[in-house]
Amino acid sequence: MRKPVIVIAGALALLIACASPFVRAVDDNHSAAQLRNLVRQDCGSCHGLTLQGGLGPSLRPQPMQALGVDAIRLIIADGKPDTAMPPWRDLLTEQDIRQIAQGLLSGAYISDNHSTQESP
């Protein structure tokens, strides 16, 4: 049962590594819109398109509050060993990672109006 998850994680990591030259913005920092798209599309592919959870856990504000910005930042940067969560350190700047962590805590990636309300 764990083998398909490991294969999927490996394929995802390879895809990310191959795409890395195309992910970086020219100035090496991503705009808010680019980060929003990254979270909704790339993170949403495992954490659910509404970030309520899927293969990975929920990224909604309430569960994120238990972690705090620094723990979230480290998970984004370094990934989580033995899970499908890849490290993003080679693809994003520290500023990008911090902005994503803060956005997850605030609920900025949930809806177009940046609501922090939890959906049922």
C-alpha positions, 0 to 999 in steps of 0.5 A, a space after each residue: 500500500 505504501 509503494 504507490 505513495 512512494 512512487 507518486 512522491 518520487 514522480 512528483 519530486 522528479 517533475 518538480 526538479 525538472 520544472 525548477 528552471 521554469 518556476 523561478 521568476 526572473 528576479 528570483 522572487 515570485 509575485 503574490 499572484 504566482 505564489 497564490 497559483 502555486 499554492 492552489 495548483 501544486 499544493 492543492 494537488 495533494 492537499 485538495 483544491 480547497 486546501 481541506 486535505 487529501 493525500 496531505 493534511 488540511 492547509 486551512 488556517 485552523 489546523 495551521 495555527 497549531 503549527 505556527 509560521 516557523 514550523 510551516 516554513 520549515 515543512 515547506 522548505 525541507 518537506 517531510 521525510 517518508 511522506 509525499 511532501 517534497 522540499 521546496 527550498 530549491 524552487 522558492 526563496 526564503 521570502 517566498 516560503 515565508 509569504 506562503 506560510 503566512 498566507 496559509 495562516 491567514 487563509 489568503 489562499 482559500 478564496 478570491 476574497 482572502 477570507 479566513 472563514 473555514 468552509 464546511 
